[in-house]
Amino acid sequence: MLLFSYKNRIAFNYILSTGLLISVVFCTIYAITLYSINKHINDDILEESSEYLEQIKIDSNNAYLIQVDQWRESDNNRVNVNPVFVQFLDNNNKLIDKSPNLKGLQLQLYKDQKDNLFVDSYLNKKPIRQIQIPLFDKDKKVGYLFVAMSLDEATLILTNLRNTLFIAFPLILVLLFFIARLIAGRSIKPVTLITETSSRITKDNLKDRIILPQNKDELFVLSKTINDLLDRIENAVEREKQFTSDASHELRTPLTVLKGTLEVLVRKPRSQAEYEEKINFSISEVNRLNNLVDQLLLLARFENQKQSLRIEKIYLNAIILDALTLYSSKIKEKNLEIVNNFAKDYYINSDNYLVSTIISNVISNAIKYSNQNGKISINLSKKSAKTICFISDNGIGIPATDLDKIQNPFYRSNPTLHPEIKGSGLGLSIVERITQLLDIEFKIKSKLNKGTEVFFVF
């Protein structure tokens, strides 16, 4: 398990790339050294050959013999310092002379195709490099000059270099592995810190946060992203707890009222009118409870993101008129003036049920919070490719300090000031969730005792 830890994998991958690079460098060093040695030997052989060619003269009495009177006195006889082997052949390939260091040996003659070319061979089982140069007199071959040099020293240098590189390569890789492992361990220390912090975070402890690294690198971004995620999770859990608490309270209220009403009914006999009154009141509370449950279920679907959209072409005018028809009895009860400004038919592509829900909720709020004999204005207009729905009332309004809270579930602005107005505080919360889901721009403006304005931009 330790071998395949993240730290070891980083070190191993680093070693793979570094090993490949080192092998290329070593091969390049060896190739350059090999080329340099071979070039140096070839240049020495050519230099020696040029000196001998300058000393060779053809005998005027015998064009097939080569005069080599002075070549034995030349510097090339210092064979112990720099072993150079020289020999001469006549046109019949018979030996004329050779350097003393050849002793009883003789350089090999190759076919004409090898003339003036360097050939690696062996002399007394020792590696040598030689060149055979044909000698001409008036375009007639009269013999050969052979010059060879020992490759012992070059072979020894290349062998030592190769062995050194072979031994150094694994040692360097092992050393680099431990260095890379140490550096990787320090590099992933923030990851270890993230793991330790994450292990301490549970559903009952969402307060811990990862300490951000000093360097604003990828690990800094990762740590910050995780902290932001934890913030969202904590907020979601807190909202869920608050939602559950508020939902329990809102459900308990109508149930308590129902229970109290029914208990009053069974205490003693009542008249027919009293029974009808209490039963109708109970039915209204059941309807209120049923509506509350429907709204809670709708919110739950948004929370779980299981709401499936059915996008279709819908008639926005009809949705508004249907909502007004639905609340016609309440409109008459408050004697409200409804001003419709529909210059033409307006169609949008959206989910019919969800759009009906947000329009109905806003109109319901406008009716609910309007004063007696109030006025509600509804306007539809078109601007470029956008359809704008404007709904306003001149009711009790909302304080500026509460405008950023009214879209929270179960929040109601100053409910004690208007106890006659019943509500759950879920309407605008549902409107906000639906507009986010349908990508509808939603704005609300309000002034206390002046009224409220709501904008939808489809």
For each residue, the residues with C-beta under 8 A, 3 or more apart:
1: 4 5
2: 5 8
3: 8
4: 1 8 9
5: 1 2 8 9
6: 9 10 188 191
7: 10 11 181 184 185 188
8: 2 3 4 5 11 12 181 184
9: 4 5 6 12 13
10: 6 7 13 14 180 181 184 187 188
11: 7 8 14 15 177 178 180 181 184
12: 8 9 15 16 177
13: 9 10 16 17
14: 10 11 17 18 176 180 184
15: 11 12 18 19 173 176 177 180
16: 12 13 19 20
17: 13 14 20 21
18: 14 15 21 22 173 176 180
19: 15 16 22 23 169 173
20: 16 17 23 24
21: 17 18 24 25
22: 18 19 25 26 169 172 173
23: 19 20 26 27 169
24: 20 21 27 28
25: 21 22 28 29
26: 22 23 29 30 165 168 169
27: 23 24 30 31
28: 24 25 31 32
29: 25 26 32 33 161 165
30: 26 27 33 34 158 161 162 165
31: 27 28 34 35
32: 28 29 35 36
33: 29 30 36 37 157 158 161
34: 30 31 37 38 158
35: 31 32 38 39
36: 32 33 39 40
37: 33 34 40 41 154 157 158
38: 34 35 41 42 154
39: 35 36 42 43
40: 36 37 43 44
41: 37 38 44 45 129 149 151 154
42: 38 39 45 46 118 129
43: 39 40 46 47
44: 40 41 47 48 82 84 149
45: 41 42 48 49 118 129 130 131 147 148 149
46: 42 43 49 50 131
47: 43 44 50 51
48: 44 45 51 52 76 84 86 147 149
49: 45 46 52 53 131 133 145 147
50: 46 47 53 54
51: 47 48 54 55 74 76
52: 48 49 55 56 71 76 86 145 147
53: 49 50 56 133 145
54: 50 51
55: 51 52 68 70 71 74
56: 52 53 66 67 68 135 145
57: 66 67
58: 63 65 66 67 137 142
59: 62 63 65 66 67
60: 63
61:
62: 59 65
63: 58 59 60 137 140 142
64: 90 91 92 142 143
65: 58 59 62 90 96
66: 56 57 58 59 88 90 96 135 142 143
67: 56 57 58 59
68: 55 56 71 72 88 96 97
69:
70: 55 73 74
71: 52 55 68 74 76 86 97
72: 68 77
73: 70 77
74: 51 55 70 71 77
75: 78
76: 48 51 52 71 79 84 86 99
77: 72 73 74 99 100
78: 75 81 82
79: 76 82 83 84 85 99 100 101
80: 83
81: 78
82: 44 78 79 149
83: 79 80 101 149 150
84: 44 48 76 79 99 101 147 148 149
85: 79 98 99 101 102 107 123 128 130 146 147 148 149 150
86: 48 52 71 76 98 99 102 145 146 147 148
87: 95 97 98 99 102 106 107 146
88: 66 68 95 96 97 98 143 144 145 146
89: 93 94 95 96 109 143 144 146
90: 64 65 66 93 94 96 142 143
91: 64 141 142 143
92: 64
93: 89 90 109 144
94: 89 90
95: 87 88 89 98 106
96: 65 66 68 88 89 90 143
97: 68 71 87 88
98: 85 86 87 88 95 102 106 107
99: 76 77 79 84 85 86 87 102
100: 77 79 103
101: 79 83 84 85
102: 85 86 87 98 99 105 106 107 123
103: 100
104:
105: 102 123 124
106: 87 95 98 102
107: 85 87 98 102 121 123 130 132 146 148
108: 121 130
109: 89 93 132 144 146
110: 113 114 119 132
111: 114
112: 115 134
113: 110 117
114: 110 111 117 119 132
115: 112 132 133 134
116: 131 132 133 134
117: 113 114 131
118: 42 45 129 130 131
119: 110 114 129 130 131 132
120: 127 128 129 151
121: 107 108 127 128 129 130 148
122: 125 126 127 128
123: 85 102 105 107 126 128 148 150
124: 105
125: 122
126: 122 123 150 151 152
127: 120 121 122 150 151 152 155
128: 85 120 121 122 123 148 149 150 151
129: 41 42 45 118 119 120 121 148 149 151
130: 45 85 107 108 118 119 121 146 147 148 149
131: 45 46 49 116 117 118 119 146 147 148
132: 107 109 110 114 115 116 119 144 145 146
133: 49 53 115 116 144 145 146 147
134: 112 115 116 141 143 144
135: 56 66 141 142 143 144 145
136: 139 140 141 142
137: 58 63 140 142
138:
139: 136
140: 63 136 137
141: 91 134 135 136
142: 58 63 64 66 90 91 135 136 137
143: 64 66 88 89 90 91 96 134 135
144: 88 89 93 109 132 133 134 135
145: 49 52 53 56 86 88 132 133 135
146: 85 86 87 88 89 107 109 130 131 132 133
147: 45 48 49 52 84 85 86 130 131 133
148: 45 84 85 86 107 121 123 128 129 130 131
149: 41 44 45 48 82 83 84 85 128 129 130
150: 83 85 123 126 127 128 153
151: 41 120 126 127 128 129 154 155
152: 126 127 155 156
153: 150 156 157
154: 37 38 41 151 157 158
155: 127 151 152 158 159
156: 152 153 159 160
157: 33 37 153 154 160 161
158: 30 33 34 37 154 155 161 162
159: 155 156 162 163
160: 156 157 163 164
161: 29 30 33 157 158 164 165
162: 30 158 159 165 166
163: 159 160 166 167
164: 160 161 167 168
165: 26 29 30 161 162 168 169
166: 162 163 169
167: 163 164 170 171
168: 26 164 165 171 172
169: 19 22 23 26 165 166 172 173
170: 167 173 174
171: 167 168 174 175
172: 22 168 169 175 176
173: 15 18 19 22 169 170 176 177
174: 170 171 177 178
175: 171 172 178 179
176: 14 15 18 172 173 179 180
177: 11 12 15 173 174 180 181
178: 11 174 175 181 182
179: 175 176 182 183
180: 10 11 14 15 18 176 177 183 184
181: 7 8 10 11 177 178 184 185
182: 178 179 185 186
183: 179 180 186 187
184: 7 8 10 11 14 180 181 187 188
185: 7 181 182 188 189
186: 182 183 189
187: 10 183 184
188: 6 7 10 184 185 191 192
189: 185 186 192 193
190: 193 194 213 219 223
191: 6 188 194 195 219
192: 188 189 195 196
193: 189 190 196 197 210 211
194: 190 191 197 198 210 222 223 226
195: 191 192 198 199
196: 192 193 199 200
197: 193 194 200 201 208 209 210 211
198: 194 195 201 210 226
199: 195 196
200: 196 197 205 208
201: 197 198 205 206 208 230
202: 205 206
203: 206 237
204:
205: 200 201 202 208
206: 201 202 203 230 233 234 237
207: 234
208: 197 200 201 205 230
209: 197 227 230
210: 193 194 197 198 223 226 227
211: 193 197 223
212: 220 223 224 227
213: 190 216 217 219 220 223
214:
215: 219 220
216: 213 220 221
217: 213 220 221
218: 221 222
219: 190 191 213 215 222 223
220: 212 213 215 216 217 223 224
221: 216 217 218 224 225
222: 194 218 219 225 226
223: 190 194 210 211 212 213 219 220 226 227
224: 212 220 221 227 228
225: 221 222 228 229
226: 194 198 210 222 223 229 230
227: 209 210 212 223 224 230 231
228: 224 225 231 232
229: 225 226 232 233
230: 201 206 208 209 226 227 233 234
231: 227 228 234 235
232: 228 229 235 236
233: 206 229 230 236 237
234: 206 207 230 231 237 238
235: 231 232 238 239
236: 232 233 239 240
237: 203 206 233 234 240 241
238: 234 235 241 242
239: 235 236 242 243 409
240: 236 237 243 244 303
241: 237 238 244 245
242: 238 239 245 246 409 410
243: 239 240 246 247 299 409 410
244: 240 241 247 248
245: 241 242 248 249
246: 242 243 249 250 409 410 425
247: 243 244 250 251 296 410
248: 244 245 251 252
249: 245 246 252 253 410
250: 246 247 253 254 292 410 424
251: 247 248 254 255 289 292 293
252: 248 249 255 256
253: 249 250 256 257
254: 250 251 257 258 285 286 288 289 292
255: 251 252 258 259 289
256: 252 253 259 260
257: 253 254 260 261 285
258: 254 255 261 262 282 285 286 289
259: 255 256 262 263
260: 256 257 263 264
261: 257 258 264 265 278 281 282 285
262: 258 259 265 266 278 282
263: 259 260 266 267
264: 260 261 267 278
265: 261 262 270 275 278
266: 262 263
267: 263 264
268:
269:
270: 265 274 275 278
271: 274 275
272: 275 276
273: 276 277
274: 270 271 277 278
275: 265 270 271 272 278 279
276: 272 273 279 280
277: 273 274 280 281
278: 261 262 264 265 270 274 275 281 282
279: 275 276 282 283
280: 276 277 283 284
281: 261 277 278 284 285
282: 258 261 262 278 279 285 286
283: 279 280 286 287
284: 280 281 287 288
285: 254 257 258 261 281 282 288 289
286: 254 258 282 283 289 290
287: 283 284 290 291
288: 254 284 285 291 292 422
289: 251 254 255 258 285 286 292 293
290: 286 287 293 294
291: 287 288 294 295 424
292: 250 251 254 288 289 295 296 424 426
293: 251 289 290 296 297
294: 290 291 297 298
295: 291 292 298 299 424 426 427 430
296: 247 292 293 299 300 426
297: 293 294 300 301
298: 294 295 301 302 357 430
299: 243 295 296 302 303 409 426 429 430 433
300: 296 297 303 304
301: 297 298 304 306 307
302: 298 299 305 307 430 433 434 437
303: 240 299 300
304: 300 301
305: 302
306: 301
307: 301 302 354 437
308:
309: 351 354 437 438
310: 351 352 353
311: 349 350 351
312: 349 350 351 352
313: 347 348 349
314: 318 319 347 348 349 350 352 355
315: 318 319 345 346 347
316: 319 320 346 347 348 355 380 387 389 458
317: 320 321 342 345 346 380
318: 314 315 321 322
319: 314 315 316 322 323 352 355 356 359
320: 316 317 323 324 340 342 359 363 378 380 389
321: 317 318 324 325
322: 318 319 325 326 356
323: 319 320 326 327 356 359 360 363 364
324: 320 321 327 328 331 338 363
325: 321 322 328
326: 322 323 360
327: 323 324 330 331 363 364 367
328: 324 325 331 332
329: 332 333
330: 327 333 334 367 368
331: 324 327 328 334 336 338 367
332: 328 329 335
333: 329 330
334: 330 331 367 370 371 372 373 374
335: 332 372 373
336: 331 367 370 373 374 375 376
337: 373 374 375 376
338: 324 331 376 378
339: 375 376 377 378
340: 320 378
341: 377 378 379 380
342: 317 320 345 346 380
343: 380 381
344:
345: 315 317 342
346: 315 316 317 342 380 382 387
347: 313 314 315 316
348: 313 314 316 355 387 458
349: 311 312 313 314
350: 311 312 314 354 355 438 440 458
351: 309 310 311 312 354 355 438
352: 310 312 314 319 355 356
353: 310 356 357
354: 307 309 350 351 357 358 434 437 438
355: 314 316 319 348 350 351 352 358 359 434 438
356: 319 322 323 352 353 359 360
357: 298 353 354 360 361 430 431 434
358: 354 355 361 362 430 431 434 435 440 456
359: 319 320 323 355 356 362 363 389 391 456
360: 323 326 356 357 363 364
361: 357 358 364 365 427 428 430 431
362: 358 359 365 366 391 427 431 454
363: 320 323 324 327 359 360 366 367 376 378 391
364: 323 327 360 361 367 368 427
365: 361 362 368 369 427 428 452
366: 362 363 369 370 376 391 392 393 395 452 454
367: 327 330 331 334 336 363 364 370 376 393
368: 330 364 365 421 423
369: 365 366 393 395 396 397 418 421 452
370: 334 336 366 367 374 375 376 393 394 395
371: 334 374 394 395 396
372: 334 335
373: 334 335 336 337
374: 334 336 337 370 371 393 394 395
375: 336 337 339 370 393 394
376: 336 337 338 339 363 366 367 370 391 392 393
377: 339 341 390 391 392 393
378: 320 338 339 340 341 363 389 390 391
379: 341 388 389 390 391
380: 316 317 320 341 342 343 346 387 388 389 390
381: 343 387 388 390
382: 346 386 387 388
383: 386 388
384:
385:
386: 382 383 457 458
387: 316 346 348 380 381 382 457 458
388: 379 380 381 382 383 455 456 457 458
389: 316 320 359 378 379 380 455 456 457 458
390: 377 378 379 380 381 453 454 455
391: 359 362 363 366 376 377 378 379 453 454
392: 366 376 377 451 452 453 454
393: 366 367 369 370 374 375 376 377 451 452
394: 370 371 374 375 450 451
395: 366 369 370 371 374 451 452
396: 369 371 418 448 449
397: 369 446 447 448 449 450 451 452
398: 402 403 406 413 446 447 448 452
399: 402 403 413 414 448
400: 403 446 447 448
401:
402: 398 399 405 406 411 413 414
403: 398 399 400 406 444 446
404: 407
405: 402 408 411 413
406: 398 402 403 411 412 413 428 444
407: 404 411 428 429 431 432
408: 405 411 425 429
409: 239 242 243 246 299 425 426 429
410: 242 243 246 247 249 250 424 425 426 429
411: 402 405 406 407 408 425 429
412: 406 415 423 425
413: 398 399 402 405 406
414: 399 402 417 418
415: 412 418 419 421 423
416: 419
417: 414
418: 369 396 414 415 421
419: 415 416
420:
421: 368 369 415 418
422: 288
423: 368 412 415 427
424: 250 291 292 295 410 427
425: 246 408 409 410 411 412 429
426: 292 295 296 299 409 410 429 430
427: 295 361 362 364 365 423 424 430 431
428: 361 365 406 407 431 432 444
429: 299 407 408 409 410 411 425 426 432 433
430: 295 298 299 302 357 358 361 426 427 433 434
431: 357 358 361 362 407 427 428 434 435 442
432: 407 428 429 435 436 442
433: 299 302 429 430 436 437
434: 302 354 355 357 358 430 431 437 438 440
435: 358 431 432 438 439 440 441 442 456
436: 432 433 439
437: 302 307 309 354 433 434
438: 309 350 351 354 355 434 435
439: 435 436
440: 350 358 434 435 456 457 458
441: 435 455 456 457
442: 431 432 435 454 455 456
443: 454 455
444: 403 406 428 452 453 454 455
445: 452 453 455
446: 397 398 400 403 450 451 452 453
447: 397 398 400 450 451
448: 396 397 398 399 400
449: 396 397
450: 394 397 446 447
451: 392 393 394 395 397 446 447
452: 365 366 369 392 393 395 397 398 444 445 446
453: 390 391 392 444 445 446
454: 362 366 390 391 392 442 443 444
455: 388 389 390 441 442 443 444 445
456: 358 359 388 389 435 440 441 442
457: 386 387 388 389 440 441
458: 316 348 350 386 387 388 389 440
